[in-house]
C-alpha cells in the first residue's frame, strides 16, 4: 500500500513538473515573440537597429524613417539622395531668452498652447503646425510675423530647413522655446494622439505633456542670444 501510494505521489509530481515546464516554455515563447515584435528595423535596408537610432526625413511626404548607422552615414550628405531624404540632426537647444511676446503669439493665431515652426522646402516657406488629437495641424503663418521673430532671435537663421524646428511650449503658463530635431515635434504629436481622452484630453495626457517638456529641457543645451 505504501509503495502504491508512493507511485501515485511520484506520478502526480511528474505531471505537475511537466505542466510547469510547459508553462515555462510557453512563457519563453511569448517573451521571444514580444521581443521580436518590439525589434525595430531600418526602413531603408531592413537591418535590425537598436532603440536609440537616427532618423531620415523624406522631404516630399514629411515621413520620418528609422535608419541604421550605415544608412544614416550614407544619407548625411544631401547629394546622396538628390535631396529626397535628409538626415534628422540631433541638436537640442533650450533658447533661454528667446524673444516672443504674448502679442506676437496672439498674432500667430495658434488655437492651442504648443506649436512648431520649420522651413518647408516643398512649400518654399516657413510652416507652422500645432499638435492635436487628429495629428499635426497646419496654421497659416504670415511671412512678416516670422521675419519679426528672426530679427530678434538670430538663432532661427541657422535652423536647418525641413529637419529642425522651433518648438514653443506655453502650456500652463510656461514660456519655453526650443530648437529641436523635427522628430521631437512628431513625438509630441504622437503622445497627444495616443493619450488624448474626451474633449479636454484628460489628466493623464497633460501630465505626459508636462513630463515631455521637462525631459526635453534636461537633454537640451541652454543658449542665450549673445552666445
C-alpha positions in Angstrom: 0.0 0.0 0.0 2.8 2.4 0.9 4.6 1.6 -2.4 1.4 2.2 -4.3 0.9 5.5 -2.6 4.5 6.5 -3.4 3.9 5.7 -7.1 0.8 7.9 -7.1 2.6 10.7 -5.4 5.5 10.4 -7.8 3.1 10.4 -10.8 1.3 13.5 -9.5 4.7 15.2 -9.0 5.8 14.3 -12.5 2.6 15.7 -14.0 3.0 18.9 -12.1 6.6 19.3 -13.1 5.7 18.6 -16.8 2.9 21.2 -16.6 5.3 23.7 -15.0 7.9 23.1 -17.8 5.2 23.5 -20.5 4.1 26.8 -18.8 7.7 27.9 -18.7 8.2 27.1 -22.4 5.0 28.9 -23.4 6.1 32.0 -21.4 9.6 31.9 -23.0 8.0 31.7 -26.5 5.6 34.6 -25.6 8.6 36.7 -24.4 10.5 35.9 -27.6 7.6 36.9 -29.7 7.2 40.2 -27.8 10.9 40.9 -28.2 10.7 40.2 -31.9 7.7 42.5 -32.3 9.5 45.3 -30.4 12.6 45.0 -32.5 12.9 47.9 -34.9 14.4 47.8 -38.4 16.0 50.2 -40.7 13.3 51.5 -43.2 15.9 51.6 -46.0 17.8 48.3 -45.8 15.8 46.3 -43.3 18.6 45.6 -40.9 17.8 45.4 -37.1 18.5 48.6 -35.2 18.8 49.4 -31.5 16.2 51.5 -29.7 18.4 54.6 -30.0 18.9 55.3 -33.7 18.9 58.2 -36.2 16.0 59.2 -38.4 15.7 60.3 -42.0 13.0 62.6 -43.4 11.5 62.1 -46.8 11.2 65.7 -47.8 8.2 65.4 -50.2 6.0 63.4 -47.8 7.4 64.5 -44.5 7.6 60.9 -43.5 10.0 60.0 -40.7 12.1 56.9 -41.4 14.2 54.9 -39.0 17.8 54.4 -40.1 20.7 52.1 -39.2 24.1 53.6 -38.7 25.5 52.8 -42.2 22.4 54.3 -43.9 22.5 57.4 -41.7 26.1 57.9 -42.6 25.3 57.4 -46.3 22.5 60.0 -46.3 24.3 62.5 -44.1 25.1 64.1 -47.5 22.0 65.6 -49.1 23.5 64.9 -52.5 23.3 61.1 -51.8 19.6 61.1 -52.5 19.4 64.2 -54.7 17.5 65.9 -51.9 14.9 63.3 -51.5 16.0 62.3 -48.0 17.6 64.4 -45.2 19.2 63.1 -42.1 17.5 64.5 -39.0 20.1 66.2 -36.8 20.5 65.6 -33.1 20.9 69.2 -31.9 18.7 70.1 -28.9 18.8 73.8 -27.8 16.8 75.4 -25.0 16.5 79.1 -26.0 16.6 80.7 -22.6 16.0 84.3 -23.6 14.0 83.8 -26.8 12.0 86.9 -27.5 8.4 86.3 -28.3 5.8 88.5 -26.6 2.2 87.5 -25.8 1.1 89.9 -28.5 3.3 88.2 -31.1 2.0 84.8 -30.1 -1.6 86.0 -30.5 -0.7 87.2 -34.0 0.2 83.6 -34.9 -3.4 82.6 -34.2 -2.4 79.2 -32.9 -5.5 77.8 -31.1 -3.5 75.7 -28.5 -0.5 76.5 -26.3 2.0 74.5 -28.3 3.3 74.8 -31.8 6.3 74.1 -34.0 7.8 76.0 -37.0 10.1 74.8 -39.7 11.1 75.8 -43.2 9.4 73.5 -45.7 11.4 73.0 -49.0 8.3 71.8 -51.0 6.2 74.8 -49.8 9.2 77.2 -50.1 8.2 78.9 -46.8 8.2 78.6 -43.1 5.3 76.4 -42.0 3.5 76.5 -38.6 1.9 73.4 -37.1 0.4 72.5 -33.7 -0.3 69.1 -32.2 -3.8 67.9 -31.9 -5.7 64.6 -31.2 -6.1 64.3 -35.0 -2.4 64.7 -35.7 -0.2 67.7 -36.8 -2.4 70.5 -37.9 -1.2 73.4 -40.0 -1.9 77.0 -39.1 -1.4 79.8 -41.7 1.7 81.8 -40.9 2.3 85.4 -42.2 5.8 85.8 -43.5 6.1 89.2 -41.8 5.4 87.5 -38.4 8.3 85.0 -38.9 10.6 87.7 -40.2 10.0 89.7 -37.0 10.8 86.6 -34.8 14.1 86.1 -36.9 15.0 89.7 -36.4 15.0 89.4 -32.6 16.2 85.8 -32.4 19.1 85.3 -34.9 19.4 81.6 -33.8 16.4 80.9 -36.2 18.5 81.9 -39.2 20.7 78.8 -38.6 17.8 76.4 -38.3 18.2 73.6 -40.8 15.4 73.5 -43.4 12.9 70.7 -43.1 14.7 68.8 -40.3 14.9 71.3 -37.5 12.1 73.2 -35.8 11.3 76.0 -33.3 9.1 74.3 -30.7 7.1 76.6 -28.5 5.6 75.5 -25.1 3.1 77.8 -23.4 1.2 75.1 -21.5 0.0 76.0 -18.0 1.8 79.4 -18.2 5.1 78.2 -19.5 7.1 80.3 -21.9 9.6 77.8 -23.3 11.3 77.8 -26.7 13.4 75.0 -28.1 15.3 74.4 -31.4 15.0 70.7 -31.9 15.1 67.9 -34.5 11.8 67.6 -36.3 11.2 64.1 -35.0 10.9 65.5 -31.4 7.9 67.5 -32.6 6.3 64.4 -34.1 7.0 62.5 -30.9 4.9 65.2 -29.1 2.2 64.8 -31.7 2.1 61.0 -31.2 2.0 61.3 -27.5 -1.1 63.6 -27.7 -2.8 61.3 -30.3 -2.3 58.2 -28.2 -3.2 59.7 -24.8 -6.0 62.2 -25.5 -9.4 61.3 -24.0 -12.7 63.2 -24.4 -12.9 66.9 -25.1 -10.3 68.2 -22.7 -7.7 65.4 -23.1 -7.9 64.1 -19.6 -5.4 64.4 -16.7 -3.0 61.8 -17.9 -2.2 63.5 -21.3 -1.5 66.8 -19.7 0.9 65.2 -17.1 2.6 63.5 -20.0 2.9 66.7 -21.9 4.5 68.5 -18.9 6.8 65.5 -18.5 7.8 65.6 -22.2 9.0 69.2 -21.9 10.7 68.6 -18.6 12.7 65.7 -20.1 13.4 67.7 -23.3 14.8 70.6 -21.3 17.1 68.2 -19.4 18.5 66.9 -22.7 18.9 70.4 -24.3 21.8 72.7 -24.2 20.9 76.1 -22.9 21.9 79.0 -25.1 21.3 82.8 -25.0 21.1 85.3 -27.8 24.5 86.8 -27.2 26.2 83.4 -27.3 
